[in-house]
Amino acid sequence: MKRPGRAGLGSLAALWLLVLGSLLGLWSGLQREQAAEQGRRFPTGTAGRRLPQEQRGWGRGGTGDSAPDSRSPGQGESRGAQKTFRALLTLPAAGDRGEPLEGQEQPAEPREGPGHSSQLEPRQGQNLEPGSREPPAQEAPADPASPVQGGIFWSRALEQQVPPGFDPEQAASWLETTRAARVASLERGGCGRSSNRLAWLSDGSRACVRYGINPEQIQGEALSYQLAELLGIQQRLPPMTLALVEARGRQWGQVRDELRGSHWAEGAVVSLTQWVDNLTDVVAPAPWRSEAGSGRRLQPLAAGELGGLTQSQLVELVQWTDLILFDYLTANFDRLVSNLFSLQWDPRVMHRATSNLHRAPNGGLVFIDNEAGLVHGYRLLSMWDKYNEPLLRSVCIFREATAQRVRELHRLQNAASELLRLYRTHEPLSGRLGFLSEQQAQLLQGRIDLVHKHILHCKAMATSL
């Protein structure tokens, strides 16, 4: 075969250069078209930026507009986030007993937390839908003129539709019977932490026995129960009393072996809470679920935002507004606040069950496990108030009876002394755990005063419209 000469090699090289140049020209054109398309989609200065979820390192998840997830916390994706949060419940005391609100008159400006901001903006008419595990019933919207009276109070007609909670007389009877009953058996599971037990009592009833990681949690549970009475909302909490663990005593003698396996300290004070059958999970209503879950700022729920809601949705919101005020006053971080906190790991956590909140068979909400309130919560104010304060500001409609209780406690400046009176009157073992410190008592009064000021602010806003 005849080898090509130098002229042939030069022609071949020129041909390859021509083909390569054509390919480069075609690739550059495609790049220009893509750049032009990106310029049409993203204005100058935004192209190439990541979404907020990517900037904060959130994992994959749905948007705030998707339907609530039917799984409860602790299952599937949220399990890791919940374990991380639970570890924070064991934080030991660090010298002081918490930080008071600045000035007592004006809430400290909270820092932005994961998934929401502390700043509020006027809400553009948004259709709210209280969360539940099942699709809302197809009922006609409530009369838009009836849900709110006086600009900021739920109407009496609507409050009458709220399912009853725990009857005071039946609760008092249960407390008396439980204090005298013997513990027949103790079982693991069903009552939260692994250190807790489900107790079968000698009268055949059941109670959750909570053994605190430290005594201040049992103290917080007991004081939160009495504060609910002071606020007029105790019917939303299951009856609760204290008990002294004595392996050789009358009440615990039958379960001496179980006590040995529980590793409870002899002489420890535990709480006994009435067991309630057939409770179901509760997902946060849309005002908090959709806004916090999508990274939008929490905005105040006001009378003008209730148009188109059904009666059942309004009834649930009545109970939620009491819950948010209660959790702010007690600084309870182990309910909706824990969900907000977990947004940094689980972007769909607001579509899952709310911690320590359940629905009774009659539809009423049940506020369980309040041990993070008051003592423990006040010690950790600097960590959790950046979530609790925006939640308080997101409510501008209240039960009038609750607002009246707050107003009286503000006027008389006697929140701590009234709480102590109820605690000593209704809890036989109150002396075993003690009461709030002087600083904690001042914190309670300061938070009462702040809630009262917030209610007045909402009233002024409603009047100006």
Salt bridges, closest charged atoms under 4 A:
GLU37 OE1 - ARG40 NH2 2.30
GLU37 OE2 - ARG41 NE 3.17
ASP69 OD2 - ARG71 NH2 3.28
ASP69 OD2 - ARG348 NE 3.97
ASP69 OD2 - ARG352 NH1 2.86
GLU77 OE1 - ARG71 NH2 3.84
GLU77 OE1 - ARG352 NH2 2.62
GLU121 OE2 - ARG297 NH1 2.47
GLU159 OE1 - ARG399 NH1 3.53
GLU216 OE1 - ARG97 NH2 3.54
GLU216 OE2 - HIS376 ND1 2.29
GLU216 OE2 - ARG379 NH2 2.65
ASP257 OD1 - ARG260 NH1 2.96
ASP277 OD1 - ARG206 NH2 2.85
ASP281 OD2 - ARG133 NH1 3.71
ASP281 OD1 - HIS358 ND1 3.67
GLU291 OE2 - ARG123 NH1 2.56
GLU316 OE1 - ARG359 NH2 2.70
ASP322 OD2 - ARG399 NE 2.55
ASP327 OD1 - ARG335 NH2 2.85
ASP334 OD2 - ARG86 NH1 2.81
ASP346 OD2 - ARG352 NE 2.93
ASP369 OD2 - ARG210 NH1 3.76
GLU371 OE2 - ARG193 NH1 2.34
ASP385 OD1 - ARG447 NH2 2.91
GLU408 OE1 - ARG411 NH2 2.82
GLU418 OE1 - ARG421 NH2 2.93
GLU427 OE1 - ARG179 NH2 3.80
ASP449 OD1 - HIS410 ND1 2.92
